[in-house]
Amino acid sequence: MTFKNFLIAGIVGATMIASSSALRADEAAEKAAEARQSVMQLYAFNLGLLGGMAKGAVEYDAESAQAAATNLHTLASMNQMTMWIPGSGLDVLGDETDALPAIWEADSKVMDHAQELVDATAAIETAAGAGIEELRGAMQPVGKACGGCHELYRQKD
C-alpha cells in the first residue's frame, strides 16, 4: 500500500468513526427528546382528569383524583437529568422537539421551575382526595409551575 492509499484509508476510517459517533449522539438526543415527550404526555393525561374534575366537566371522584395527583407528584419528583442532555433541543433536532436551547444555558432557571412543580404537585397530592374545593384550590399553582417553565423554555406554536 502506498503512502497516498494509506493516508486515504486513514481519512476514510477516521470519517467513519466520527460519523458513527455523531450518529450515536444524534440517537441519544432523539431518545432523550422522546422520553421527555412521553413524560409530558403523562402529565397531560393526569392533569386532564384533574382539570376536568375542577371545571365540573368530569364528576369528582376522590380516589381517581388522588391517583392522578400522586402520579403528577411522582413524575415531577423523578430524576429526569438523562432526558435533558445538551444537544437535544430544537436547535439540533428541529421539529422533533419544542425544547429551546435556553434550557442548557448557564443562567437557566429551569431547575427552579422544576422545584416549583415538585412543590405544587406535592400540594395537589395532599389536596386532591380531600374534596373538590381542595382540588380546585391546588390546581392553579400546578398550572403556574408548568406555564412558568413552558413560557421560557418551550417553542411556541
N, CA, C and O atoms as a GROMACS GRO file, in nm:
protein
  628
    1MET      N    1   0.086  -0.117   0.000
    1MET     CA    2   0.000   0.000   0.000
    1MET      C    3   0.090   0.123   0.000
    1MET      O    4   0.183   0.134   0.080
    2THR      N    5   0.060   0.213  -0.091
    2THR     CA    6   0.140   0.336  -0.098
    2THR      C    7   0.098   0.429   0.014
    2THR      O    8  -0.007   0.412   0.076
    3PHE      N    9   0.182   0.528   0.040
    3PHE     CA   10   0.152   0.625   0.144
    3PHE      C   11   0.020   0.697   0.114
    3PHE      O   12  -0.060   0.722   0.205
    4LYS      N   13  -0.001   0.730  -0.013
    4LYS     CA   14  -0.123   0.801  -0.053
    4LYS      C   15  -0.246   0.716  -0.022
    4LYS      O   16  -0.344   0.766   0.034
    5ASN      N   17  -0.241   0.587  -0.057
    5ASN     CA   18  -0.353   0.497  -0.028
    5ASN      C   19  -0.371   0.478   0.122
    5ASN      O   20  -0.484   0.472   0.172
    6PHE      N   21  -0.260   0.469   0.193
    6PHE     CA   22  -0.264   0.455   0.338
    6PHE      C   23  -0.330   0.579   0.401
    6PHE      O   24  -0.413   0.567   0.491
    7LEU      N   25  -0.294   0.696   0.352
    7LEU     CA   26  -0.350   0.821   0.402
    7LEU      C   27  -0.500   0.829   0.372
    7LEU      O   28  -0.579   0.868   0.459
    8ILE      N   29  -0.538   0.792   0.252
    8ILE     CA   30  -0.681   0.794   0.214
    8ILE      C   31  -0.759   0.696   0.302
    8ILE      O   32  -0.867   0.728   0.350
    9ALA      N   33  -0.704   0.577   0.322
    9ALA     CA   34  -0.770   0.477   0.406
    9ALA      C   35  -0.785   0.529   0.549
    9ALA      O   36  -0.889   0.509   0.612
   10GLY      N   37  -0.683   0.596   0.598
   10GLY     CA   38  -0.689   0.654   0.733
   10GLY      C   39  -0.795   0.762   0.744
   10GLY      O   40  -0.869   0.767   0.842
   11ILE      N   41  -0.802   0.847   0.644
   11ILE     CA   42  -0.902   0.954   0.645
   11ILE      C   43  -1.043   0.896   0.637
   11ILE      O   44  -1.133   0.939   0.709
   12VAL      N   45  -1.061   0.797   0.550
   12VAL     CA   46  -1.192   0.732   0.539
   12VAL      C   47  -1.230   0.666   0.671
   12VAL      O   48  -1.343   0.679   0.717
   13GLY      N   49  -1.136   0.597   0.732
   13GLY     CA   50  -1.163   0.531   0.860
   13GLY      C   51  -1.198   0.632   0.970
   13GLY      O   52  -1.292   0.610   1.046
   14ALA      N   53  -1.122   0.740   0.976
   14ALA     CA   54  -1.150   0.843   1.077
   14ALA      C   55  -1.286   0.907   1.054
   14ALA      O   56  -1.358   0.936   1.149
   15THR      N   57  -1.320   0.929   0.928
   15THR     CA   58  -1.450   0.987   0.895
   15THR      C   59  -1.562   0.893   0.936
   15THR      O   60  -1.665   0.937   0.988
   16MET      N   61  -1.544   0.763   0.913
   16MET     CA   62  -1.646   0.666   0.952
   16MET      C   63  -1.663   0.664   1.103
   16MET      O   64  -1.776   0.657   1.153
   17ILE      N   65  -1.554   0.669   1.176
   17ILE     CA   66  -1.561   0.669   1.322
   17ILE      C   67  -1.631   0.796   1.371
   17ILE      O   68  -1.718   0.790   1.458
   18ALA      N   69  -1.593   0.910   1.314
   18ALA     CA   70  -1.656   1.036   1.353
   18ALA      C   71  -1.805   1.036   1.320
   18ALA      O   72  -1.886   1.083   1.399
   19SER      N   73  -1.839   0.984   1.204
   19SER     CA   74  -1.980   0.976   1.164
   19SER      C   75  -2.057   0.885   1.257
   19SER      O   76  -2.171   0.915   1.295
   20SER      N   77  -1.996   0.774   1.295
   20SER     CA   78  -2.060   0.681   1.386
   20SER      C   79  -2.085   0.746   1.522
   20SER      O   80  -2.192   0.729   1.580
   21SER      N   81  -1.987   0.822   1.571
   21SER     CA   82  -2.003   0.891   1.699
   21SER      C   83  -2.113   0.996   1.689
   21SER      O   84  -2.193   1.011   1.781
   22ALA      N   85  -2.117   1.068   1.577
   22ALA     CA   86  -2.220   1.169   1.557
   22ALA      C   87  -2.358   1.105   1.551
   22ALA      O   88  -2.455   1.159   1.605
   23LEU      N   89  -2.368   0.990   1.486
   23LEU     CA   90  -2.496   0.920   1.479
   23LEU      C   91  -2.540   0.876   1.618
   23LEU      O   92  -2.657   0.887   1.652
   24ARG      N   93  -2.446   0.825   1.698
   24ARG     CA   94  -2.481   0.783   1.834
   24ARG      C   95  -2.527   0.903   1.916
   24ARG      O   96  -2.622   0.892   1.993
   25ALA      N   97  -2.461   1.018   1.900
   25ALA     CA   98  -2.500   1.139   1.973
   25ALA      C   99  -2.640   1.184   1.930
   25ALA      O  100  -2.722   1.219   2.014
   26ASP      N  101  -2.666   1.182   1.798
   26ASP     CA  102  -2.799   1.219   1.749
   26ASP      C  103  -2.905   1.122   1.800
   26ASP      O  104  -3.015   1.163   1.838
   27GLU      N  105  -2.872   0.995   1.802
   27GLU     CA  106  -2.966   0.894   1.851
   27GLU      C  107  -2.996   0.917   1.999
   27GLU      O  108  -3.111   0.906   2.041
   28ALA      N  109  -2.893   0.947   2.078
   28ALA     CA  110  -2.913   0.974   2.220
   28ALA      C  111  -3.000   1.098   2.239
   28ALA      O  112  -3.088   1.100   2.326
   29ALA      N  113  -2.977   1.201   2.158
   29ALA     CA  114  -3.058   1.323   2.167
   29ALA      C  115  -3.203   1.294   2.130
   29ALA      O  116  -3.294   1.343   2.197
   30GLU      N  117  -3.224   1.216   2.026
   30GLU     CA  118  -3.361   1.182   1.985
   30GLU      C  119  -3.432   1.101   2.093
   30GLU      O  120  -3.549   1.125   2.121
   31LYS      N  121  -3.361   1.006   2.153
   31LYS     CA  122  -3.421   0.925   2.259
   31LYS      C  123  -3.454   1.011   2.381
   31LYS      O  124  -3.557   0.990   2.446
   32ALA      N  125  -3.367   1.107   2.412
   32ALA     CA  126  -3.393   1.197   2.524
   32ALA      C  127  -3.519   1.280   2.498
   32ALA      O  128  -3.603   1.295   2.586
   33ALA      N  129  -3.531   1.332   2.377
   33ALA     CA  130  -3.649   1.412   2.342
   33ALA      C  131  -3.775   1.326   2.347
   33ALA      O  132  -3.879   1.371   2.395
   34GLU      N  133  -3.767   1.204   2.299
   34GLU     CA  134  -3.883   1.112   2.303
   34GLU      C  135  -3.923   1.083   2.447
   34GLU      O  136  -4.042   1.078   2.479
   35ALA      N  137  -3.825   1.063   2.534
   35ALA     CA  138  -3.854   1.036   2.674
   35ALA      C  139  -3.924   1.156   2.738
   35ALA      O  140  -4.021   1.140   2.812
   36ARG      N  141  -3.874   1.276   2.710
   36ARG     CA  142  -3.938   1.398   2.763
   36ARG      C  143  -4.082   1.409   2.715
   36ARG      O  144  -4.172   1.441   2.793
   37GLN      N  145  -4.104   1.382   2.588
   37GLN     CA  146  -4.239   1.391   2.533
   37GLN      C  147  -4.332   1.288   2.598
   37GLN      O  148  -4.450   1.315   2.620
   38SER      N  149  -4.278   1.172   2.629
   38SER     CA  150  -4.358   1.070   2.698
   38SER      C  151  -4.398   1.117   2.837
   38SER      O  152  -4.512   1.098   2.880
   39VAL      N  153  -4.305   1.178   2.908
   39VAL     CA  154  -4.335   1.231   3.042
   39VAL      C  155  -4.440   1.341   3.031
   39VAL      O  156  -4.533   1.347   3.111
   40MET      N  157  -4.426   1.429   2.932
   40MET     CA  158  -4.524   1.537   2.913
   40MET      C  159  -4.663   1.481   2.882
   40MET      O  160  -4.763   1.537   2.926
   41GLN      N  161  -4.669   1.371   2.808
   41GLN     CA  162  -4.799   1.308   2.781
   41GLN      C  163  -4.861   1.254   2.909
   41GLN      O  164  -4.982   1.262   2.928
   42LEU      N  165  -4.779   1.200   2.997
   42LEU     CA  166  -4.830   1.151   3.125
   42LEU      C  167  -4.878   1.266   3.212
   42LEU      O  168  -4.982   1.256   3.278
   43TYR      N  169  -4.802   1.378   3.212
   43TYR     CA  170  -4.851   1.498   3.282
   43TYR      C  171  -4.988   1.538   3.226
   43TYR      O  172  -5.082   1.558   3.303
   44ALA      N  173  -4.998   1.549   3.095
   44ALA     CA  174  -5.121   1.594   3.030
   44ALA      C  175  -5.238   1.501   3.062
   44ALA      O  176  -5.350   1.547   3.087
   45PHE      N  177  -5.214   1.371   3.061
   45PHE     CA  178  -5.320   1.275   3.091
   45PHE      C  179  -5.375   1.297   3.232
   45PHE      O  180  -5.496   1.306   3.251
   46ASN      N  181  -5.286   1.305   3.328
   46ASN     CA  182  -5.328   1.321   3.468
   46ASN      C  183  -5.385   1.460   3.495
   46ASN      O  184  -5.484   1.472   3.567
   47LEU      N  185  -5.325   1.563   3.437
   47LEU     CA  186  -5.379   1.699   3.453
   47LEU      C  187  -5.515   1.712   3.385
   47LEU      O  188  -5.601   1.786   3.432
   48GLY      N  189  -5.533   1.642   3.275
   48GLY     CA  190  -5.661   1.646   3.205
   48GLY      C  191  -5.774   1.596   3.293
   48GLY      O  192  -5.882   1.655   3.297
   49LEU      N  193  -5.750   1.487   3.363
   49LEU     CA  194  -5.851   1.432   3.454
   49LEU      C  195  -5.879   1.530   3.567
   49LEU      O  196  -5.995   1.560   3.597
   50LEU      N  197  -5.773   1.579   3.630
   50LEU     CA  198  -5.790   1.671   3.743
   50LEU      C  199  -5.856   1.802   3.698
   50LEU      O  200  -5.943   1.855   3.767
   51GLY      N  201  -5.813   1.853   3.585
   51GLY     CA  202  -5.872   1.976   3.532
   51GLY      C  203  -6.018   1.957   3.498
   51GLY      O  204  -6.100   2.046   3.523
   52GLY      N  205  -6.052   1.842   3.440
   52GLY     CA  206  -6.191   1.812   3.410
   52GLY      C  207  -6.276   1.809   3.536
   52GLY      O  208  -6.388   1.860   3.537
   53MET      N  209  -6.223   1.750   3.642
   53MET     CA  210  -6.295   1.748   3.769
   53MET      C  211  -6.309   1.889   3.825
   53MET      O  212  -6.417   1.928   3.870
   54ALA      N  213  -6.201   1.965   3.823
   54ALA     CA  214  -6.203   2.100   3.879
   54ALA      C  215  -6.302   2.190   3.806
   54ALA      O  216  -6.364   2.277   3.868
   55LYS      N  217  -6.318   2.170   3.677
   55LYS     CA  218  -6.411   2.252   3.597
   55LYS      C  219  -6.554   2.198   3.599
   55LYS      O  220  -6.646   2.264   3.551
   56GLY      N  221  -6.572   2.079   3.655
   56GLY     CA  222  -6.705   2.019   3.658
   56GLY      C  223  -6.741   1.941   3.533
   56GLY      O  224  -6.853   1.894   3.520
   57ALA      N  225  -6.647   1.927   3.441
   57ALA     CA  226  -6.673   1.852   3.318
   57ALA      C  227  -6.667   1.701   3.342
   57ALA      O  228  -6.725   1.623   3.266
   58VAL      N  229  -6.596   1.662   3.446
   58VAL     CA  230  -6.584   1.522   3.486
   58VAL      C  231  -6.629   1.515   3.632
   58VAL      O  232  -6.591   1.599   3.713
   59GLU      N  233  -6.709   1.416   3.664
   59GLU     CA  234  -6.756   1.403   3.802
   59GLU      C  235  -6.637   1.380   3.895
   59GLU      O  236  -6.549   1.298   3.868
   60TYR      N  237  -6.636   1.454   4.005
   60TYR     CA  238  -6.528   1.440   4.103
   60TYR      C  239  -6.534   1.302   4.167
   60TYR      O  240  -6.640   1.257   4.210
   61ASP      N  241  -6.421   1.237   4.172
   61ASP     CA  242  -6.406   1.108   4.238
   61ASP      C  243  -6.276   1.115   4.317
   61ASP      O  244  -6.169   1.126   4.259
   62ALA      N  245  -6.286   1.109   4.448
   62ALA     CA  246  -6.170   1.129   4.535
   62ALA      C  247  -6.058   1.030   4.504
   62ALA      O  248  -5.941   1.068   4.502
   63GLU      N  249  -6.093   0.905   4.481
   63GLU     CA  250  -5.991   0.803   4.456
   63GLU      C  251  -5.916   0.830   4.324
   63GLU      O  252  -5.794   0.820   4.319
   64SER      N  253  -5.990   0.862   4.220
   64SER     CA  254  -5.927   0.892   4.091
   64SER      C  255  -5.845   1.020   4.098
   64SER      O  256  -5.735   1.027   4.043
   65ALA      N  257  -5.898   1.120   4.167
   65ALA     CA  258  -5.825   1.246   4.182
   65ALA      C  259  -5.695   1.222   4.258
   65ALA      O  260  -5.590   1.274   4.221
   66GLN      N  261  -5.703   1.143   4.363
   66GLN     CA  262  -5.583   1.114   4.442
   66GLN      C  263  -5.480   1.040   4.358
   66GLN      O  264  -5.361   1.071   4.364
   67ALA      N  265  -5.524   0.942   4.281
   67ALA     CA  266  -5.431   0.866   4.197
   67ALA      C  267  -5.363   0.956   4.094
   67ALA      O  268  -5.242   0.947   4.075
   68ALA      N  269  -5.440   1.042   4.029
   68ALA     CA  270  -5.383   1.132   3.928
   68ALA      C  271  -5.284   1.230   3.992
   68ALA      O  272  -5.178   1.256   3.936
   69ALA      N  273  -5.320   1.283   4.108
   69ALA     CA  274  -5.230   1.377   4.177
   69ALA      C  275  -5.102   1.307   4.223
   69ALA      O  276  -4.994   1.365   4.216
   70THR      N  277  -5.115   1.185   4.270
   70THR     CA  278  -4.996   1.109   4.310
   70THR      C  279  -4.907   1.083   4.189
   70THR      O  280  -4.785   1.092   4.198
   71ASN      N  281  -4.969   1.051   4.076
   71ASN     CA  282  -4.891   1.032   3.953
   71ASN      C  283  -4.815   1.158   3.917
   71ASN      O  284  -4.697   1.152   3.882
   72LEU      N  285  -4.882   1.274   3.924
   72LEU     CA  286  -4.816   1.401   3.892
   72LEU      C  287  -4.696   1.426   3.982
   72LEU      O  288  -4.588   1.463   3.935
   73HIS      N  289  -4.715   1.404   4.111
   73HIS     CA  290  -4.604   1.429   4.204
   73HIS      C  291  -4.490   1.330   4.180
   73HIS      O  292  -4.373   1.367   4.188
   74THR      N  293  -4.523   1.208   4.150
   74THR     CA  294  -4.420   1.108   4.119
   74THR      C  295  -4.342   1.150   3.995
   74THR      O  296  -4.219   1.143   3.995
   75LEU      N  297  -4.411   1.193   3.891
   75LEU     CA  298  -4.344   1.238   3.769
   75LEU      C  299  -4.255   1.359   3.796
   75LEU      O  300  -4.141   1.363   3.752
   76ALA      N  301  -4.308   1.456   3.870
   76ALA     CA  302  -4.232   1.578   3.897
   76ALA      C  303  -4.109   1.549   3.983
   76ALA      O  304  -4.007   1.617   3.970
   77SER      N  305  -4.118   1.449   4.068
   77SER     CA  306  -4.008   1.415   4.159
   77SER      C  307  -3.903   1.324   4.096
   77SER      O  308  -3.795   1.306   4.152
   78MET      N  309  -3.935   1.269   3.982
   78MET     CA  310  -3.846   1.174   3.915
   78MET      C  311  -3.720   1.246   3.864
   78MET      O  312  -3.728   1.359   3.815
   79ASN      N  313  -3.606   1.182   3.877
   79ASN     CA  314  -3.481   1.238   3.822
   79ASN      C  315  -3.488   1.228   3.670
   79ASN      O  316  -3.487   1.119   3.614
   80GLN      N  317  -3.494   1.344   3.606
   80GLN     CA  318  -3.509   1.348   3.460
   80GLN      C  319  -3.382   1.396   3.390
   80GLN      O  320  -3.386   1.428   3.271
   81MET      N  321  -3.271   1.400   3.459
   81MET     CA  322  -3.149   1.457   3.401
   81MET      C  323  -3.106   1.388   3.271
   81MET      O  324  -3.055   1.455   3.181
   82THR      N  325  -3.126   1.258   3.260
   82THR     CA  326  -3.084   1.189   3.137
   82THR      C  327  -3.174   1.222   3.019
   82THR      O  328  -3.141   1.189   2.905
   83MET      N  329  -3.287   1.286   3.045
   83MET     CA  330  -3.378   1.326   2.937
   83MET      C  331  -3.349   1.466   2.886
   83MET      O  332  -3.402   1.508   2.784
   84TRP      N  333  -3.266   1.538   2.957
   84TRP     CA  334  -3.239   1.679   2.925
   84TRP      C  335  -3.092   1.698   2.890
   84TRP      O  336  -3.027   1.788   2.943
   85ILE      N  337  -3.041   1.616   2.802
   85ILE     CA  338  -2.900   1.626   2.765
   85ILE      C  339  -2.877   1.739   2.665
   85ILE      O  340  -2.962   1.763   2.579
   86PRO      N  341  -2.764   1.807   2.676
   86PRO     CA  342  -2.731   1.911   2.577
   86PRO      C  343  -2.732   1.850   2.437
   86PRO      O  344  -2.690   1.736   2.416
   87GLY      N  345  -2.780   1.928   2.343
   87GLY     CA  346  -2.788   1.879   2.206
   87GLY      C  347  -2.919   1.810   2.174
   87GLY      O  348  -2.934   1.753   2.066
   88SER      N  349  -3.016   1.814   2.268
   88SER     CA  350  -3.144   1.750   2.243
   88SER      C  351  -3.257   1.853   2.232
   88SER      O  352  -3.375   1.820   2.252
   89GLY      N  353  -3.220   1.975   2.200
   89GLY     CA  354  -3.318   2.081   2.183
   89GLY      C  355  -3.355   2.101   2.038
   89GLY      O  356  -3.302   2.033   1.950
   90LEU      N  357  -3.445   2.195   2.012
   90LEU     CA  358  -3.490   2.216   1.875
   90LEU      C  359  -3.382   2.274   1.786
   90LEU      O  360  -3.391   2.266   1.663
   91ASP      N  361  -3.278   2.334   1.845
   91ASP     CA  362  -3.167   2.385   1.763
   91ASP      C  363  -3.092   2.272   1.694
   91ASP      O  364  -3.030   2.294   1.590
   92VAL      N  365  -3.098   2.153   1.751
   92VAL     CA  366  -3.032   2.036   1.692
   92VAL      C  367  -3.134   1.944   1.626
   92VAL      O  368  -3.112   1.898   1.514
   93LEU      N  369  -3.244   1.917   1.694
   93LEU     CA  370  -3.341   1.818   1.647
   93LEU      C  371  -3.454   1.878   1.564
   93LEU      O  372  -3.534   1.804   1.507
   94GLY      N  373  -3.462   2.008   1.556
   94GLY     CA  374  -3.566   2.071   1.476
   94GLY      C  375  -3.705   2.040   1.528
   94GLY      O  376  -3.730   2.051   1.648
   95ASP      N  377  -3.794   2.003   1.439
   95ASP     CA  378  -3.934   1.981   1.473
   95ASP      C  379  -3.959   1.861   1.564
   95ASP      O  380  -4.073   1.838   1.605
   96GLU      N  381  -3.857   1.786   1.596
   96GLU     CA  382  -3.876   1.669   1.682
   96GLU      C  383  -3.899   1.708   1.828
   96GLU      O  384  -3.940   1.624   1.908
   97THR      N  385  -3.872   1.834   1.862
   97THR     CA  386  -3.888   1.879   2.000
   97THR      C  387  -3.922   2.027   2.001
   97THR      O  388  -3.896   2.100   1.905
   98ASP      N  389  -3.982   2.072   2.110
   98ASP     CA  390  -4.010   2.214   2.130
   98ASP      C  391  -3.916   2.276   2.233
   98ASP      O  392  -3.932   2.393   2.268
   99ALA      N  393  -3.819   2.199   2.282
   99ALA     CA  394  -3.728   2.247   2.386
   99ALA      C  395  -3.631   2.351   2.329
   99ALA      O  396  -3.555   2.322   2.236
  100LEU      N  397  -3.635   2.471   2.386
  100LEU     CA  398  -3.547   2.579   2.341
  100LEU      C  399  -3.406   2.561   2.398
  100LEU      O  400  -3.391   2.507   2.508
  101PRO      N  401  -3.303   2.605   2.326
  101PRO     CA  402  -3.166   2.591   2.373
  101PRO      C  403  -3.139   2.664   2.505
  101PRO      O  404  -3.042   2.633   2.574
  102ALA      N  405  -3.222   2.760   2.541
  102ALA     CA  406  -3.203   2.836   2.665
  102ALA      C  407  -3.203   2.745   2.788
  102ALA      O  408  -3.150   2.782   2.892
  103ILE      N  409  -3.262   2.628   2.777
  103ILE     CA  410  -3.264   2.532   2.889
  103ILE      C  411  -3.123   2.502   2.936
  103ILE      O  412  -3.099   2.487   3.056
  104TRP      N  413  -3.031   2.492   2.841
  104TRP     CA  414  -2.895   2.448   2.873
  104TRP      C  415  -2.798   2.563   2.896
  104TRP      O  416  -2.679   2.539   2.915
  105GLU      N  417  -2.845   2.686   2.895
  105GLU     CA  418  -2.757   2.800   2.920
  105GLU      C  419  -2.724   2.807   3.068
  105GLU      O  420  -2.801   2.763   3.153
  106ALA      N  421  -2.608   2.864   3.098
  106ALA     CA  422  -2.558   2.869   3.235
  106ALA      C  423  -2.654   2.941   3.331
  106ALA      O  424  -2.664   2.903   3.447
  107ASP      N  425  -2.723   3.044   3.284
  107ASP     CA  426  -2.813   3.119   3.371
  107ASP      C  427  -2.957   3.068   3.369
  107ASP      O  428  -3.048   3.137   3.415
  108SER      N  429  -2.977   2.950   3.317
  108SER     CA  430  -3.110   2.891   3.309
  108SER      C  431  -3.170   2.874   3.448
  108SER      O  432  -3.101   2.836   3.544
  109LYS      N  433  -3.297   2.902   3.458
  109LYS     CA  434  -3.371   2.885   3.584
  109LYS      C  435  -3.459   2.760   3.578
  109LYS      O  436  -3.553   2.746   3.656
  110VAL      N  437  -3.427   2.671   3.487
  110VAL     CA  438  -3.512   2.554   3.467
  110VAL      C  439  -3.521   2.468   3.593
  110VAL      O  440  -3.626   2.410   3.621
  111MET      N  441  -3.414   2.458   3.670
  111MET     CA  442  -3.419   2.378   3.792
  111MET      C  443  -3.508   2.444   3.897
  111MET      O  444  -3.573   2.374   3.975
  112ASP      N  445  -3.512   2.577   3.900
  112ASP     CA  446  -3.603   2.646   3.991
  112ASP      C  447  -3.748   2.614   3.955
  112ASP      O  448  -3.831   2.589   4.042
  113HIS      N  449  -3.776   2.616   3.825
  113HIS     CA  450  -3.912   2.583   3.780
  113HIS      C  451  -3.946   2.437   3.809
  113HIS      O  452  -4.059   2.405   3.845
  114ALA      N  453  -3.848   2.350   3.794
  114ALA     CA  454  -3.872   2.208   3.826
  114ALA      C  455  -3.906   2.192   3.974
  114ALA      O  456  -3.995   2.114   4.008
  115GLN      N  457  -3.838   2.266   4.060
  115GLN     CA  458  -3.867   2.258   4.204
  115GLN      C  459  -4.006   2.314   4.234
  115GLN      O  460  -4.077   2.261   4.320
  116GLU      N  461  -4.045   2.420   4.165
  116GLU     CA  462  -4.180   2.475   4.182
  116GLU      C  463  -4.284   2.369   4.146
  116GLU      O  464  -4.388   2.358   4.213
  117LEU      N  465  -4.257   2.292   4.042
  117LEU     CA  466  -4.350   2.186   4.003
  117LEU      C  467  -4.355   2.075   4.108
  117LEU      O  468  -4.462   2.024   4.138
  118VAL      N  469  -4.241   2.039   4.162
  118VAL     CA  470  -4.238   1.938   4.269
  118VAL      C  471  -4.323   1.987   4.387
  118VAL      O  472  -4.404   1.912   4.441
  119ASP      N  473  -4.303   2.113   4.426
  119ASP     CA  474  -4.378   2.168   4.540
  119ASP      C  475  -4.528   2.174   4.511
  119ASP      O  476  -4.610   2.139   4.596
  120ALA      N  477  -4.564   2.220   4.391
  120ALA     CA  478  -4.706   2.232   4.356
  120ALA      C  479  -4.773   2.096   4.347
  120ALA      O  480  -4.889   2.080   4.387
  121THR      N  481  -4.702   1.997   4.295
  121THR     CA  482  -4.763   1.864   4.285
  121THR      C  483  -4.769   1.795   4.421
  121THR      O  484  -4.856   1.711   4.444
  122ALA      N  485  -4.679   1.831   4.512
  122ALA     CA  486  -4.690   1.779   4.649
  122ALA      C  487  -4.817   1.834   4.714
  122ALA      O  488  -4.888   1.762   4.784
  123ALA      N  489  -4.845   1.961   4.689
  123ALA     CA  490  -4.965   2.023   4.746
  123ALA      C  491  -5.092   1.964   4.686
  123ALA      O  492  -5.189   1.939   4.758
  124ILE      N  493  -5.092   1.941   4.556
  124ILE     CA  494  -5.213   1.885   4.494
  124ILE      C  495  -5.231   1.739   4.536
  124ILE      O  496  -5.343   1.689   4.544
  125GLU      N  497  -5.121   1.671   4.561
  125GLU     CA  498  -5.132   1.533   4.608
  125GLU      C  499  -5.201   1.530   4.744
  125GLU      O  500  -5.280   1.440   4.772
  126THR      N  501  -5.172   1.627   4.828
  126THR     CA  502  -5.235   1.636   4.959
  126THR      C  503  -5.383   1.674   4.947
  126THR      O  504  -5.467   1.624   5.022
  127ALA      N  505  -5.414   1.761   4.851
  127ALA     CA  506  -5.549   1.818   4.840
  127ALA      C  507  -5.647   1.735   4.757
  127ALA      O  508  -5.766   1.734   4.786
  128ALA      N  509  -5.599   1.667   4.657
  128ALA     CA  510  -5.686   1.608   4.554
  128ALA      C  511  -5.793   1.514   4.609
  128ALA      O  512  -5.908   1.519   4.564
  129GLY      N  513  -5.759   1.431   4.702
  129GLY     CA  514  -5.855   1.334   4.755
  129GLY      C  515  -5.941   1.389   4.866
  129GLY      O  516  -6.033   1.321   4.913
  130ALA      N  517  -5.913   1.512   4.911
  130ALA     CA  518  -5.984   1.570   5.025
  130ALA      C  519  -6.118   1.634   4.988
  130ALA      O  520  -6.202   1.657   5.075
  131GLY      N  521  -6.137   1.664   4.862
  131GLY     CA  522  -6.263   1.725   4.819
  131GLY      C  523  -6.243   1.812   4.696
  131GLY      O  524  -6.130   1.850   4.664
  132ILE      N  525  -6.352   1.842   4.629
  132ILE     CA  526  -6.345   1.918   4.504
  132ILE      C  527  -6.291   2.059   4.526
  132ILE      O  528  -6.213   2.108   4.444
  133GLU      N  529  -6.331   2.124   4.633
  133GLU     CA  530  -6.282   2.261   4.657
  133GLU      C  531  -6.132   2.260   4.686
  133GLU      O  532  -6.060   2.351   4.644
  134GLU      N  533  -6.086   2.161   4.756
  134GLU     CA  534  -5.942   2.149   4.784
  134GLU      C  535  -5.865   2.126   4.654
  134GLU      O  536  -5.759   2.185   4.632
  135LEU      N  537  -5.921   2.041   4.568
  135LEU     CA  538  -5.858   2.016   4.438
  135LEU      C  539  -5.852   2.145   4.357
  135LEU      O  540  -5.748   2.179   4.302
  136ARG      N  541  -5.964   2.215   4.350
  136ARG     CA  542  -5.966   2.341   4.273
  136ARG      C  543  -5.861   2.439   4.324
  136ARG      O  544  -5.794   2.505   4.245
  137GLY      N  545  -5.848   2.448   4.453
  137GLY     CA  546  -5.750   2.540   4.511
  137GLY      C  547  -5.606   2.504   4.481
  137GLY      O  548  -5.519   2.590   4.478
  138ALA      N  549  -5.582   2.377   4.458
  138ALA     CA  550  -5.445   2.330   4.432
  138ALA      C  551  -5.409   2.328   4.284
  138ALA      O  552  -5.292   2.308   4.249
  139MET      N  553  -5.507   2.347   4.197
  139MET     CA  554  -5.480   2.340   4.052
  139MET      C  555  -5.397   2.458   4.002
  139MET      O  556  -5.305   2.439   3.923
  140GLN      N  557  -5.429   2.579   4.046
  140GLN     CA  558  -5.362   2.697   3.992
  140GLN      C  559  -5.210   2.694   4.011
  140GLN      O  560  -5.138   2.726   3.916
  141PRO      N  561  -5.158   2.657   4.128
  141PRO     CA  562  -5.012   2.652   4.142
  141PRO      C  563  -4.945   2.551   4.048
  141PRO      O  564  -4.833   2.572   4.003
  142VAL      N  565  -5.014   2.442   4.019
  142VAL     CA  566  -4.958   2.344   3.924
  142VAL      C  567  -4.953   2.405   3.785
  142VAL      O  568  -4.851   2.396   3.716
  143GLY      N  569  -5.062   2.467   3.744
  143GLY     CA  570  -5.064   2.533   3.613
  143GLY      C  571  -4.960   2.643   3.602
  143GLY      O  572  -4.896   2.659   3.498
  144LYS      N  573  -4.943   2.718   3.710
  144LYS     CA  574  -4.843   2.825   3.712
  144LYS      C  575  -4.702   2.768   3.699
  144LYS      O  576  -4.618   2.822   3.627
  145ALA      N  577  -4.676   2.658   3.768
  145ALA     CA  578  -4.543   2.595   3.761
  145ALA      C  579  -4.516   2.542   3.620
  145ALA      O  580  -4.406   2.560   3.567
  146CYS      N  581  -4.614   2.477   3.561
  146CYS     CA  582  -4.597   2.427   3.424
  146CYS      C  583  -4.575   2.543   3.327
  146CYS      O  584  -4.482   2.542   3.247
  147GLY      N  585  -4.662   2.643   3.336
  147GLY     CA  586  -4.654   2.757   3.246
  147GLY      C  587  -4.527   2.838   3.262
  147GLY      O  588  -4.474   2.889   3.163
  148GLY      N  589  -4.477   2.849   3.384
  148GLY     CA  590  -4.354   2.924   3.407
  148GLY      C  591  -4.236   2.867   3.331
  148GLY      O  592  -4.154   2.942   3.278
  149CYS      N  593  -4.228   2.738   3.326
  149CYS     CA  594  -4.119   2.672   3.252
  149CYS      C  595  -4.146   2.678   3.102
  149CYS      O  596  -4.057   2.712   3.024
  150HIS      N  597  -4.267   2.646   3.062
  150HIS     CA  598  -4.300   2.644   2.919
  150HIS      C  599  -4.287   2.782   2.856
  150HIS      O  600  -4.247   2.794   2.740
  151GLU      N  601  -4.320   2.886   2.930
  151GLU     CA  602  -4.312   3.022   2.877
  151GLU      C  603  -4.168   3.057   2.836
  151GLU      O  604  -4.147   3.124   2.735
  152LEU      N  605  -4.072   3.012   2.913
  152LEU     CA  606  -3.932   3.046   2.888
  152LEU      C  607  -3.858   2.945   2.802
  152LEU      O  608  -3.766   2.982   2.728
  153TYR      N  609  -3.896   2.819   2.811
  153TYR     CA  610  -3.811   2.714   2.756
  153TYR      C  611  -3.878   2.625   2.652
  153TYR      O  612  -3.821   2.524   2.610
  154ARG      N  613  -3.997   2.660   2.608
  154ARG     CA  614  -4.068   2.580   2.509
  154ARG      C  615  -4.102   2.666   2.388
  154ARG      O  616  -4.152   2.778   2.402
  155GLN      N  617  -4.075   2.614   2.270
  155GLN     CA  618  -4.108   2.683   2.145
  155GLN      C  619  -4.259   2.701   2.136
  155GLN      O  620  -4.335   2.606   2.153
  156LYS      N  621  -4.301   2.823   2.111
  156LYS     CA  622  -4.444   2.850   2.096
  156LYS      C  623  -4.489   2.806   1.958
  156LYS      O  624  -4.416   2.821   1.859
  157ASP      N  625  -4.608   2.751   1.951
  157ASP     CA  626  -4.663   2.705   1.822
  157ASP      C  627  -4.697   2.820   1.731
  157ASP      O  628  -4.744   2.798   1.619
   0.00000   0.00000   0.00000
